[in-house]
Amino acid sequence: MIAEFKQAFSNIAQKQWEALNTSNNPFLSYQFLEALELSGSASIATGWQPHHLTLTPESTEPDAQPENINAILPLYLKSHSWGEYVFDWDWAKAFEQHDLSYYPKLVSTIPFTPVNSNKLISNTVTHQDILQPLSNYCTEHNIASWHLLFCPKIEHIPTDVYERNTVQFHWFNKGYSCFDDYLESFTARKRKNTRKERESIAKQGLLVRQIAGTEITKAELDFFYLTYQLTYMKRQHTPHLSYDFFERIINTLPDNILLIIASTEDKDVACALFFHDDTHLYGRYWGCTDSFSNLHFELCYYQGIEFCIEHNLQCFNPGTQGEHKIQRGFEPVLTYSYHWIKYSGFKPAIQDFCKREQEHMLNYQRQCALSLPFKKTE
């Protein structure tokens, strides 16, 4: 195979991507990945230098047609570790303490999107096939590490490639006919608590509306982006995504977007933005201008569950972290990421860290499962 690295996603023809991409995941759509770069959200300036890998058969002629590409892997040369959600700040600090450069590092992920997916777009090449070539490339180009984030589990990895796990909380549709039908799977106490939370929304004078991507107005987009910025500002962080990014995806992926807004006295006060395909709902961004009891739970979880039941979606991924999701019926699931470090002196310590972290995550997953609100079964 001949490897070539593209310095912009737009350097990959849309028909090349779509000829290989069999996933309906909206984050793997050409439009989503292109919008990240065209909007300036994923760029050299933001520390996400595009460096996308394409693989073509070695016999390909110079004037080969685009369909001759066998595989594409979104890659970025990162100058920091923000927006990844698999944290390696301590690794970077250890490098710095030994006067070694941890950055740039080579990262395969969907920027700012911790969603499991096949990052490698191919019908013939597997994730396992590219691990050693990535290591060779980093060695030849003096890149200290590569990282493959939120991908399927890879079997039989090389001894110097380390698996890491995190725990996310996902909701699964078990053939529910309505939200009350779902609540019947809860214990009586948990069912009562959930109903009380939902009833509090109307008691506070709040109205909730769901808006399909095709119907989002500019005023609604403006309000969403205001709350999106406020969420980051409250944590003294800079928003990752630009207004132009959201404007682009609403225009190019309207059928995959759902905006839910809460209002009171004809004033919008909070919203949550979701993506969806034919099987999954993905909760991504939440923000508010005023604080109300249980409103976050209603917009980010309960409304999403109702949407899944109504549209027969099988899984709802509401975003990373958040143990408060457990008592609302979101089950703990493992995610997988893979990592390679060039410097041999760090390998034993990082390997030991990853092993201990894996054991901790497996135990954590089991403990979280014991706190789910469902009735006990035989």
Phi, psi and omega per residue, in radians:
M1 nan 2.536 3.064
I2 -1.777 2.146 3.139
A3 -1.674 2.376 3.075
E4 -2.408 2.471 -3.112
F5 -1.936 2.214 -3.113
K6 -1.726 2.305 -3.071
Q7 -1.578 0.135 3.039
A8 -2.770 2.482 -3.141
F9 -1.128 -0.526 3.119
S10 -1.173 -0.224 3.042
N11 -1.346 -0.147 3.005
I12 -1.749 2.120 -3.114
A13 -1.135 2.488 -3.123
Q14 -1.011 -0.655 -3.126
K15 -1.221 -0.470 3.036
Q16 -1.107 -0.853 -3.110
W17 -1.099 -0.872 -3.044
E18 -1.226 -0.400 3.071
A19 -1.205 -0.465 -3.110
L20 -1.770 -0.468 -3.025
N21 -1.450 1.973 3.124
T22 -1.783 0.044 -3.085
S23 -1.552 2.544 3.020
N24 -1.632 0.016 3.130
N25 -1.004 2.113 -3.082
P26 -1.096 -0.458 -3.131
F27 -1.308 -0.271 3.051
L28 -1.714 0.140 3.095
S29 -1.304 2.617 3.110
Y30 -1.021 -0.692 -3.072
Q31 -1.114 -0.704 -3.115
F32 -1.169 -0.865 -3.094
L33 -1.167 -0.653 3.103
E34 -1.170 -0.696 -3.123
A35 -1.099 -0.597 3.107
L36 -1.008 -0.690 -3.096
E37 -1.490 -0.762 -3.119
L38 -1.109 -0.507 3.137
S39 -1.459 -0.112 -3.105
G40 1.433 0.078 -3.116
S41 -1.275 -0.639 3.063
A42 -2.061 1.755 -3.015
S43 -2.711 3.031 3.069
I44 -1.027 -0.692 -3.094
A45 -1.112 -0.542 -3.135
T46 -1.701 0.118 3.111
G47 1.491 0.234 3.112
W48 -2.107 1.381 -3.121
Q49 -1.388 2.016 -3.139
P50 -1.041 2.382 -3.108
H51 -2.671 0.948 -2.945
H52 -1.307 2.344 -3.079
L53 -1.606 2.280 2.962
T54 -2.114 2.518 3.137
L55 -2.147 2.268 3.098
T56 -2.228 2.675 3.104
P57 -1.019 2.526 -3.068
E58 -1.077 -0.419 -3.109
S59 -1.487 0.012 -3.097
T60 -1.062 2.313 3.097
E61 -1.365 2.791 -3.131
P62 -0.989 -0.554 -3.119
D63 -1.743 0.517 -3.097
A64 -1.061 2.621 3.117
Q65 -1.339 2.695 -3.088
P66 -0.980 -0.570 -3.081
E67 -1.194 -0.110 3.110
N68 -1.344 -0.221 3.064
I69 -1.157 2.305 -3.086
N70 -1.689 -0.419 -3.057
A71 -2.780 2.588 3.057
I72 -2.373 2.310 3.103
L73 -2.189 1.963 3.057
P74 -1.062 2.202 -3.119
L75 -2.402 2.634 3.099
Y76 -2.433 2.417 2.943
L77 -1.507 2.007 -3.031
K78 -1.763 2.430 3.061
S79 -1.841 0.170 3.095
H80 -2.815 -3.045 -3.121
S81 -2.104 0.284 3.113
W82 -1.259 2.620 2.997
G83 1.322 0.329 -3.091
E84 -1.907 -0.654 3.075
Y85 1.253 0.165 2.875
V86 -2.139 1.818 -2.813
F87 -1.480 2.273 3.121
D88 -2.331 0.495 -3.131
W89 -1.059 -0.655 3.140
D90 -1.155 -0.597 3.087
W91 -1.113 -0.784 3.135
A92 -1.081 -0.681 3.135
K93 -1.140 -0.691 3.123
A94 -1.109 -0.719 3.084
F95 -1.051 -0.802 -3.111
E96 -1.074 -0.688 3.141
Q97 -1.144 -0.378 3.109
H98 -1.827 0.324 3.100
D99 0.997 0.679 3.077
L100 -2.063 2.606 -3.136
S101 -1.551 2.112 3.071
Y102 -1.485 -0.488 3.136
Y103 -1.933 2.631 0.015
P104 -1.307 2.678 3.034
K105 -2.125 2.740 -3.100
L106 -1.764 2.111 -3.025
V107 -2.206 2.246 2.998
S108 -1.837 1.957 3.138
T109 -2.881 3.041 2.930
I110 -1.690 2.009 -3.025
P111 -0.888 2.298 3.048
F112 1.101 0.377 -2.996
T113 -2.399 1.543 -3.114
P114 -1.407 1.196 -3.097
V115 -2.101 2.278 3.114
N116 -1.092 2.343 3.090
S117 -2.960 2.842 3.022
N118 -1.344 1.767 -3.129
K119 -1.205 -0.516 3.136
L120 -1.492 2.022 -3.093
I121 -1.666 1.814 -3.075
S122 -2.921 2.672 3.024
N123 -1.737 -0.209 -3.030
T124 -2.197 -0.488 -3.102
V125 -1.702 2.413 -3.135
T126 -1.872 2.870 3.064
H127 -1.006 -0.686 -3.126
Q128 -1.078 -0.575 -3.113
D129 -1.144 -0.464 -2.999
I130 -1.726 -0.105 -3.055
L131 -1.090 -0.882 -3.131
Q132 -1.180 -0.738 3.049
P133 -1.012 -0.645 3.082
L134 -1.125 -0.725 3.111
S135 -1.102 -0.747 3.123
N136 -1.085 -0.742 -3.132
Y137 -1.094 -0.790 -3.137
C138 -1.110 -0.690 3.105
T139 -1.094 -0.785 -3.109
E140 -1.178 -0.513 -3.046
H141 -1.921 0.295 3.050
N142 0.976 0.754 3.029
I143 -1.785 2.246 -2.926
A144 -1.279 -0.367 -3.064
S145 -2.885 2.797 2.922
W146 -2.275 2.713 -3.042
H147 -2.506 2.213 3.122
L148 -1.980 1.895 -2.922
L149 -1.870 2.495 3.030
F150 0.875 1.035 3.137
C151 -2.119 3.021 3.051
P152 -1.113 2.769 3.074
K153 -1.090 2.346 -3.138
I154 -1.890 2.163 3.134
E155 -1.512 2.637 3.008
H156 1.007 0.952 3.111
I157 -1.387 2.714 3.075
P158 -1.035 2.731 -3.061
T159 -1.134 -0.410 -3.132
D160 -1.758 0.291 2.987
V161 -1.929 2.286 -2.975
Y162 -2.024 2.326 3.109
E163 -1.542 2.395 3.005
R164 -2.150 2.614 3.115
N165 -2.181 2.586 2.875
T166 -2.214 2.934 3.076
V167 -1.991 2.192 2.988
Q168 -1.992 2.940 -3.111
F169 -2.116 2.026 -3.070
H170 -2.076 2.582 3.062
W171 -1.748 2.436 -3.113
F172 -2.130 2.310 -3.127
N173 -1.454 2.009 -3.118
K174 -1.872 0.765 3.075
G175 1.360 0.511 -3.116
Y176 -1.233 2.496 3.130
S177 -1.589 -0.418 3.130
C178 -2.884 3.056 -3.095
F179 -1.118 -0.699 3.112
D180 -1.085 -0.627 3.074
D181 -1.088 -0.715 3.075
Y182 -1.078 -0.773 -3.110
L183 -1.115 -0.418 3.113
E184 -1.125 -0.307 3.088
S185 -1.417 -0.147 -3.131
F186 -1.466 2.776 2.915
T187 -1.181 2.803 -3.064
A188 -1.023 -0.751 -3.101
R189 -1.157 -0.777 -3.141
K190 -1.173 -0.659 3.107
R191 -1.087 -0.760 3.128
K192 -1.097 -0.758 3.141
N193 -1.083 -0.747 -3.123
T194 -1.150 -0.774 3.111
R195 -1.082 -0.662 3.114
K196 -1.106 -0.740 3.107
E197 -1.067 -0.772 -3.109
R198 -1.189 -0.698 3.138
E199 -1.143 -0.472 -3.117
S200 -1.162 -0.392 -3.116
I201 -1.130 -0.881 3.127
A202 -1.154 -0.642 -3.126
K203 -1.111 -0.440 3.096
Q204 -1.550 0.097 3.114
G205 1.342 0.428 -3.098
L206 -1.693 2.427 3.028
L207 -2.014 2.459 -3.113
V208 -2.106 2.321 3.093
R209 -2.240 2.487 3.060
Q210 -1.788 2.308 -3.058
I211 -2.187 2.077 3.071
A212 -1.170 2.667 -3.105
G213 -0.971 -0.578 -3.127
T214 -1.204 -0.281 -3.038
E215 -1.950 0.056 -3.115
I216 -1.227 2.174 3.133
T217 -1.510 2.919 3.096
K218 -1.096 -0.685 3.134
A219 -1.086 -0.682 3.121
E220 -1.222 -0.670 3.069
L221 -1.128 -0.734 3.111
D222 -1.049 -0.754 3.135
F223 -1.140 -0.757 3.102
F224 -1.003 -0.819 -3.045
Y225 -1.194 -0.550 3.039
L226 -1.052 -0.840 -3.128
T227 -1.197 -0.595 3.087
Y228 -1.050 -0.779 3.117
Q229 -1.150 -0.708 -3.115
L230 -1.083 -0.640 3.128
T231 -1.038 -0.731 3.115
Y232 -1.284 -0.711 -3.109
M233 -1.094 -0.592 3.120
K234 -1.094 -0.460 3.116
R235 -1.754 0.161 3.140
Q236 1.027 0.666 3.074
H237 -2.029 2.790 3.063
T238 -1.622 2.330 3.133
P239 -0.992 2.437 -3.127
H240 -1.301 -0.657 -2.958
L241 -1.896 2.447 -3.101
S242 -1.514 2.837 3.063
Y243 -1.025 -0.685 -3.134
D244 -1.048 -0.620 3.100
F245 -1.053 -0.891 -3.110
F246 -1.140 -0.651 3.102
E247 -1.085 -0.702 -3.138
R248 -1.147 -0.820 -3.052
I249 -1.255 -0.514 3.073
I250 -1.161 -0.553 3.103
N251 -1.397 -0.566 -3.040
T252 -1.760 -0.388 -3.131
L253 -2.237 0.751 -3.040
P254 -1.071 -0.544 -3.096
D255 -1.327 -0.107 -3.130
N256 -1.928 0.184 -3.003
I257 -2.140 2.442 3.060
L258 -2.333 2.228 3.073
L259 -1.998 2.243 3.108
I260 -2.033 2.203 -3.063
I261 -2.170 2.398 3.023
A262 -1.869 2.454 -3.128
S263 -2.438 2.812 3.037
T264 -2.579 2.358 -3.115
E265 0.919 0.785 3.107
D266 1.082 0.395 3.119
K267 -2.151 2.191 3.085
D268 -1.258 2.364 -3.050
V269 -2.221 -0.277 -3.124
A270 -2.847 2.741 3.096
C271 -2.758 2.831 3.084
A272 -2.453 2.383 -3.134
L273 -1.909 2.319 -3.109
F274 -2.174 2.741 2.917
F275 -2.064 2.716 3.087
H276 -2.676 2.716 2.991
D277 -2.204 -2.694 -3.058
D278 -1.447 -0.076 3.124
T279 -2.297 -0.403 -2.988
H280 -2.218 2.605 2.939
L281 -2.023 2.404 -3.104
Y282 -2.176 2.001 3.035
G283 -1.446 2.255 -3.020
R284 -2.125 -0.891 -2.963
Y285 -2.357 2.385 -3.139
W286 -2.326 2.580 3.047
G287 -2.888 2.806 -3.137
C288 -2.615 2.734 3.046
T289 -1.825 -0.324 3.082
D290 -2.397 2.703 -3.081
S291 -1.770 2.313 3.093
F292 -2.402 2.536 -3.131
S293 -1.075 2.295 3.013
N294 1.163 0.090 -3.081
L295 -1.183 -0.639 3.092
H296 -1.060 -0.763 3.129
F297 -1.098 -0.706 -3.107
E298 -1.159 -0.865 -3.066
L299 -1.277 -0.713 -2.994
C300 -1.543 -0.385 -3.060
Y301 -2.137 -1.043 -3.011
Y302 -1.177 -0.717 3.080
Q303 -1.113 -0.666 3.117
G304 -1.148 -0.702 3.097
I305 -1.092 -0.777 3.109
E306 -1.056 -0.690 3.124
F307 -1.105 -0.745 3.131
C308 -1.095 -0.780 -3.126
I309 -1.120 -0.770 -3.111
E310 -1.120 -0.644 -3.062
H311 -1.815 0.180 3.066
N312 1.019 0.686 3.035
L313 -1.472 2.527 -2.961
Q314 -1.604 -0.384 -3.056
C315 -2.557 2.501 3.117
F316 -2.202 1.962 3.075
N317 -1.770 1.825 -3.020
P318 -1.504 0.068 -3.111
G319 2.042 2.969 -3.013
T320 -1.381 2.697 3.037
Q321 1.095 -3.107 3.044
G322 1.756 1.474 -3.134
E323 -1.174 -0.329 3.102
H324 -1.121 -0.253 3.111
K325 -1.259 -0.432 -3.022
I326 -1.063 -0.860 -3.075
Q327 -1.220 -0.102 3.064
R328 -1.808 0.175 2.979
G329 1.680 0.241 3.099
F330 -1.578 2.148 -2.985
E331 -1.588 2.516 -3.119
P332 -1.295 2.248 3.098
V333 -2.269 2.613 3.123
L334 -1.497 2.507 2.937
T335 -1.940 2.825 -3.067
Y336 -2.238 2.373 3.025
S337 -2.448 2.709 -3.068
Y338 -2.289 2.502 -2.941
H339 -2.474 2.479 3.095
W340 -2.345 2.374 -3.141
I341 -2.100 2.319 -3.071
K342 -1.249 -0.776 -2.986
Y343 -1.298 2.088 -3.033
S344 -1.116 -0.525 -3.112
G345 -1.108 -0.435 -3.137
F346 -1.588 -0.267 -2.999
K347 -1.045 -0.826 -3.121
P348 -1.044 -0.742 -3.109
A349 -1.173 -0.735 -3.131
I350 -1.223 -0.678 3.085
Q351 -1.069 -0.753 3.119
D352 -1.137 -0.737 3.112
F353 -1.030 -0.821 -3.098
C354 -1.127 -0.655 3.128
K355 -1.130 -0.815 -3.139
R356 -1.168 -0.651 3.110
E357 -1.117 -0.719 3.114
Q358 -1.048 -0.781 3.119
E359 -1.074 -0.731 3.120
H360 -1.104 -0.766 -3.104
M361 -1.159 -0.647 3.090
L362 -1.129 -0.744 3.086
N363 -1.140 -0.723 3.132
Y364 -1.091 -0.742 3.108
Q365 -1.037 -0.776 3.138
R366 -1.127 -0.715 -3.139
Q367 -1.153 -0.699 3.126
C368 -1.117 -0.677 -3.126
A369 -1.074 -0.514 -3.141
L370 -1.248 -0.269 -3.098
S371 -1.741 0.072 3.133
L372 -1.098 2.623 -3.013
P373 -1.454 0.044 -2.994
F374 -1.323 2.673 3.047
K375 -1.077 2.590 3.100
K376 -1.265 2.441 3.101
T377 -1.939 2.826 3.124
E378 -1.128 nan nan
